[in-house]
């Protein structure tokens, strides 16, 4: 369907414009250009699209699916970051809405009969700023974000893999352990 194509095209664009540049940047940072990457996904239908999976694998990435109904326990951002982000975004809206009501009260308006303008045209530019502000807030929550990796055991698995002599494939006689 057209909707499927739109979602599929968006996912492919995300691979090319976001995932690949980020993974290549990390590989360069750790001086390991051939290191396989891991992409952790939920079982959302768009994540199972053959073209999307092929595009991810083409960039030397392993795909790990979190089983259905387990993302709140195993997906790092669902364990910690998403909740922080959603609360921050909600706080931004609540602050704005409260200030709108307070301004009406200061103007002597009857708040019960006066409505706050919630049209999309009014909220869209505000929402963009709230998103940026919420992202900035999330970025400052490094210890909470780290908990999203340690709580499901991912931090330990990564550290264990690092100490199991996992390294760049071009190094000779190195044992590689897959997680």
Backbone torsions as a table, in degrees:
resi	resn	phi	psi	omega
1	UNK	NA	166.6	178.1
2	UNK	-62.2	-38.7	-179.6
3	UNK	-64.0	-41.9	177.8
4	UNK	-61.5	-43.7	179.5
5	UNK	-61.7	-43.1	180.0
6	UNK	-60.1	-46.4	178.5
7	UNK	-64.9	-45.5	179.4
8	UNK	-60.6	-44.0	179.0
9	UNK	-64.0	-38.9	178.3
10	UNK	-64.4	-40.8	-179.9
11	UNK	-66.3	-40.3	178.0
12	UNK	-66.2	-39.0	177.2
13	UNK	-63.5	-39.1	177.9
14	UNK	-62.4	-42.0	177.9
15	UNK	-59.3	-48.4	-176.0
16	UNK	-72.6	-36.2	-172.5
17	UNK	-97.5	-20.8	-176.2
18	UNK	-120.8	-59.5	-173.8
19	UNK	-62.8	-55.9	-177.0
20	UNK	-57.3	-49.7	179.3
21	UNK	-60.9	-38.2	-179.8
22	UNK	-66.6	-48.7	-178.7
23	UNK	-62.3	-42.7	178.4
24	UNK	-63.6	-35.7	177.1
25	UNK	-64.6	-42.9	178.4
26	UNK	-66.4	-42.5	178.1
27	UNK	-59.1	-41.6	178.3
28	UNK	-65.9	-41.4	-179.5
29	UNK	-61.2	-38.1	-179.5
30	UNK	-94.0	6.4	178.0
31	UNK	53.8	49.6	-178.8
32	UNK	-145.0	73.5	-170.5
33	UNK	-63.7	-20.4	-178.1
34	UNK	-103.3	7.0	-178.3
35	UNK	-62.4	131.0	175.6
36	UNK	-68.8	144.0	175.9
37	UNK	-102.6	164.4	176.6
38	UNK	-123.9	127.9	174.8
39	UNK	-113.9	118.5	-179.4
40	UNK	-97.7	122.7	-176.9
41	UNK	-130.5	154.6	169.1
42	UNK	-84.8	179.9	-174.2
43	UNK	-92.3	27.3	174.3
44	UNK	-54.2	139.1	-173.2
45	UNK	-53.7	-42.3	-178.8
46	UNK	-63.2	-27.4	178.6
47	UNK	-73.8	-14.8	-178.4
48	UNK	-101.8	4.5	178.8
49	UNK	-64.5	130.8	-176.1
50	UNK	-58.4	-44.3	179.6
51	UNK	-62.9	-40.8	178.2
52	UNK	-63.5	-48.3	-179.3
53	UNK	-61.1	-41.3	178.1
54	UNK	-63.7	-40.8	-180.0
55	UNK	-64.2	-39.6	178.4
56	UNK	-67.0	-48.0	-178.5
57	UNK	-63.4	-31.7	179.2
58	UNK	-59.1	-24.8	-179.0
59	UNK	-99.9	27.6	174.8
60	UNK	60.7	48.6	-179.2
61	UNK	-121.9	137.6	173.0
62	UNK	-92.0	139.0	-179.8
63	UNK	-108.3	128.4	177.9
64	UNK	-119.7	123.9	178.4
65	UNK	-96.3	130.8	172.4
66	UNK	-81.3	127.3	-178.3
67	UNK	-57.0	151.4	178.3
68	UNK	-54.0	142.6	178.7
69	UNK	66.9	16.3	179.4
70	UNK	-119.6	-0.6	-175.6
71	UNK	-62.8	-33.4	-179.7
72	UNK	-68.0	-15.9	178.4
73	UNK	-103.7	-27.4	-170.4
74	UNK	-118.5	-25.5	-177.7
75	UNK	-81.7	118.4	-173.1
76	UNK	-51.7	-44.9	-179.1
77	UNK	-71.6	-31.5	177.0
78	UNK	-70.4	-30.9	179.5
79	UNK	-70.5	-33.7	-175.9
80	UNK	-137.7	-56.6	-167.0
81	UNK	-66.3	-41.7	-176.4
82	UNK	-61.2	-39.9	-179.8
83	UNK	-64.9	-42.6	178.3
84	UNK	-61.9	-45.2	-179.3
85	UNK	-63.0	-46.6	-178.8
86	UNK	-63.1	-40.4	178.4
87	UNK	-65.9	-42.2	179.0
88	UNK	-62.1	-43.0	179.4
89	UNK	-64.6	-43.3	176.7
90	UNK	-61.5	-39.6	177.4
91	UNK	-62.1	-40.2	179.4
92	UNK	-62.0	-44.7	178.8
93	UNK	-63.9	-46.1	-179.1
94	UNK	-60.4	-42.1	178.0
95	UNK	-61.1	-45.2	-180.0
96	UNK	-63.4	-47.9	-177.4
97	UNK	-62.1	-43.3	178.3
98	UNK	-60.7	-41.5	179.8
99	UNK	-68.0	-33.5	175.9
100	UNK	-64.2	-44.2	179.0
101	UNK	-66.8	-43.1	179.6
102	UNK	-61.3	-39.2	179.0
103	UNK	-63.4	-37.7	178.4
104	UNK	-67.2	-40.2	177.6
105	UNK	-63.2	-43.1	178.8
106	UNK	-63.1	-31.0	178.3
107	UNK	-82.3	0.4	178.6
108	UNK	80.0	13.2	179.9
109	UNK	-77.7	152.0	174.0
110	UNK	-80.6	108.1	-174.8
111	UNK	-63.8	-33.7	-177.9
112	UNK	-62.8	-34.3	-178.5
113	UNK	-99.8	-7.5	-179.7
114	UNK	-98.8	133.0	-177.6
115	UNK	-107.1	140.3	174.4
116	UNK	-75.8	137.5	-178.7
117	UNK	-71.9	106.9	-179.1
118	UNK	-110.0	19.0	178.2
119	UNK	-65.9	148.6	-178.5
120	UNK	-56.0	-40.5	179.7
121	UNK	-60.0	-32.1	178.7
122	UNK	-79.5	-40.9	-173.3
123	UNK	-81.7	-28.6	-173.3
124	UNK	-55.1	-52.2	179.4
125	UNK	-66.9	-33.7	176.8
126	UNK	-65.1	-43.2	-178.4
127	UNK	-60.4	-40.7	178.5
128	UNK	-58.9	-43.2	178.0
129	UNK	-67.5	-38.7	177.9
130	UNK	-63.3	-39.2	177.9
131	UNK	-61.7	-46.0	179.9
132	UNK	-62.8	-45.1	179.6
133	UNK	-63.7	-40.5	179.1
134	UNK	-67.0	-38.6	176.2
135	UNK	-62.7	-44.5	178.0
136	UNK	-59.5	-40.6	178.2
137	UNK	-63.6	-44.5	179.4
138	UNK	-62.4	-40.8	-179.0
139	UNK	-60.5	-29.1	179.9
140	UNK	-82.9	-0.3	-177.1
141	UNK	-103.0	48.1	-173.4
142	UNK	-57.9	-40.5	-178.3
143	UNK	-68.1	-36.5	177.0
144	UNK	-67.4	-40.3	178.1
145	UNK	-65.2	-39.2	177.9
146	UNK	-61.9	-34.1	178.3
147	UNK	-63.0	-30.5	177.5
148	UNK	-64.1	-24.0	177.2
149	UNK	-92.5	-34.9	-176.4
150	UNK	-80.2	-37.1	-177.5
151	UNK	-57.7	-46.5	177.6
152	UNK	-81.2	2.9	177.1
153	UNK	91.0	7.0	-177.6
154	UNK	-70.8	-37.6	178.9
155	UNK	-60.1	-45.3	179.2
156	UNK	-62.3	-42.4	-179.9
157	UNK	-62.4	-40.9	179.3
158	UNK	-66.8	-45.3	179.0
159	UNK	-64.0	-41.1	177.2
160	UNK	-61.5	-41.6	179.8
161	UNK	-64.5	-40.5	179.6
162	UNK	-64.7	-38.7	-178.8
163	UNK	-81.9	-7.2	177.1
164	UNK	-91.8	23.0	174.9
165	UNK	65.9	33.0	172.9
166	UNK	-74.8	126.9	-179.1
167	UNK	-152.2	-169.8	-178.2
168	UNK	-61.8	139.3	-177.6
169	UNK	-61.6	-24.3	-175.7
170	UNK	-76.2	-11.0	178.2
171	UNK	-75.1	133.1	-176.1
172	UNK	-75.8	151.4	172.5
173	UNK	53.4	41.7	178.3
174	UNK	-111.5	128.1	178.2
175	UNK	-80.0	129.4	-179.7
176	UNK	-110.5	127.3	179.4
177	UNK	-106.8	125.3	176.5
178	UNK	-90.6	141.3	178.6
179	UNK	-77.9	NA	NA
